[in-house]
Amino acid sequence: MADRLFKKWNKMQHKHKKIESLILNFILMLASLIIALALAEVLLRFLKIGGNSFEHPRYLYRTSDTLGYEYTPNFNGIFKTDFNFNTKIKINSKGLRDYEYSYDKPSNVFRILVLGDSFTAGLQVQMEDTYPKVIERLLKNKNYGNYRYEVINSGVSGYNTIQEFEFLKEKGIKFKPDIVVIGFCMSNDIKDNYLGSLYTVIDGWLANRIKENTNYLFVNIKAFVRKYSRLYCFITNKIKESLVLKKMLIKMNVVVPDLLPDKLSLYSKHMSEEVKKEWEFTGRILRDIKKFADDNSIKLLVVTIPDQFQTEGFRWRLIMNQYKLIPEDYDIDNPQKTLIEICDKEDVMVLDLTEGLRKYADKKERLYIENEYHWNKYGHLCVAKEIYNFLNKQKNYFMY
């Protein structure tokens, strides 16, 4: 009996030791992993590799019943990465990234209201360097007709044309603009208009409601990691660069599918039925905006904002090679051609920036922030010059 109890006790002791050994090995393995990750983080920071992801400041956005979300009035903050930019973000009392403007408009003031998304908002550069403010300075220097010129930047990151129209009807019209300029982003506005707003505000963070888990805890953890971890950015960038790894992780539901091949359908010479529907939907929106503008005696100008690979040709060639596409089946200018056709049909004035920006890009000075797809200060300056020159040539139509 005693012998049997001793064996049982001995067996339990052996089992406990085995469990203790497994726990200890797990702790050692976890500690080793944490140390390895920490060393990798330190090494990447020392070598200045990886960079931060571009996480917008918390509480910059708030929810809106009509617009989905909007900038938080009177917000003050910093938007920065280690290598790319460090900008002050100040939102005025009306929810715009601009100076304070009264809704009342004196008789000697000529106002241009600029609608758009992140390219117009220009969070990556200082507020005074965004293209609407540069246009304002150029107009003031010319002093046409003894007017005092005000160019109001109402761009909001992530907005589609529907949201921009809603803003115009709800708030923009109160400024009594003489001209409304729509910065139409060729890379996403067509599809975003058809799909609806992609973004929502979760606990002060702007989150993609389609691509991301919108759980409060998940959004906060991801925002923290994206903002402070070089290693996270390094790994995610490598995943983006590797098609094989990306496909494997998509199958495992670890990452979302790459949207670039879907976006490239806009550039195909053989337009699919889905793309036709997207363009028809955008055409109806532009028709409604034009009618609203005409009813309120506002001149309307649509400005095409080309994708980065449209202005920097080598990127287009890289995409063709990376996805093993046949260049003859695609037209790099196809979206602009289609938009111009729609604008002509709806009697909407349109300025295509593509050729102008290609000329600037050919001068070997960067238009875009490194490792990012938005314009830098010089890019905004070039865009402002193109729009200003167009307005100047068409001043009899715009009557300023």
C-alpha positions, 0 to 999 in steps of 0.5 A: 500500500505504502509502496503504491502511494509512493509510486503515485506521489513520485509520478505526480512529482514527475508530472509537476516537474514536467509542467514546471519545466514546460512553463519555464521553457515557455517563459524563457522562450517568451523572454528571448523573443521579447529581447530579440524584438527589443534588440531589432527595434533598437537596431532599426532605430540606430540604423534609421530604418523602418520609419513610423507609419503615418498615424494621425493624431488622436482626437483630430477627428470626431463623428458627424451624423451627416458627413460620417466624420469631420475634423474636431473644431479647435483641435491642436496637435502634432503629426509627425514621423521620425524621417518624413515630416513634423507638422502642426495641426491646428483646426479652426472653430469651423472645423477647417485646417485653415485660418479663421474666416467669417461666414459674412463676406465683405463686398470686396472679398473674392472667395474660393472654397477648395474641397478635397481629401488628404491631398488638399488637407495636406497634413504632411506639410505646414498649413501655410504650405498647402496648395490652397494657401499658396494659391491665395498668396499668388492671387494676393500678389497679383491683386486682380480687380482690387479684390481681397482674395480668400482661398479656404481649405476645406479638405478632410483626409479620407473624404470622397466626393459625396462627403465633399458635396455634403460639406458644401451644402451643409457648411461650405455654402455659408462662406458664400464662395465665388468659385468652388474647386474640387480636388478629385483624387484619381487613386480612390475617389471613383471607387470610394464614391461607389462604396461609400465612406471607408472610414469611421472614428473609434475612440478618437482614432480614424479607422478604416471600417472595411480593412480594420477590426473596429474593436476599441481595444484593438484600434488603440493597441494598433494605433500605439504600435503603428505610431511607435514601433519601427519594427512593425513598420519595417515588417509591414513594408516588407510584406507589401513588397513581397507578393508571395508572402502577401498572398500567403498571409491573405489566405491565412486572413492575417492581412487584407487583400491588396487593393492595387490590382483592383484599382488598376481596373480603372486603367484597363483599356477594356472597361468592366461593367463594375467600373462603368457603374462606378463612373456612372455613379460619380457622373451623377454626383458631379451633375448634382454638384454642378446644379447646386453650384449653378443654383447658387451662382457659383463657378465650379472647377474640378481638378484631377489629382493624379496617382503618384505612379502617373506622374513618376513613370518608373513606378508605373513600369514597376507595377506592370512588372511586379504584377506581370501585367501586359502594358498594352492592355492598360492606359496610364491616363485612362481615368483622367480621360474618362473624368474629362469626358464626364465633365464635358458632358455635364458642362463642368470646367476641369483642369488635369494636373497630370502633364503639368506635374510630370514636367515638374517630376522630370526636373528630378526634384521630388514632389512626394514625401519619401516612402509616402504618396502625398505631396511634399512642400514643393509638390503643393507649390507646383500644384498651386502654380498649375491651378493659379495659371489656369485660373489666370488664363480663364479669368474672364470665365471666373470673373475675378 
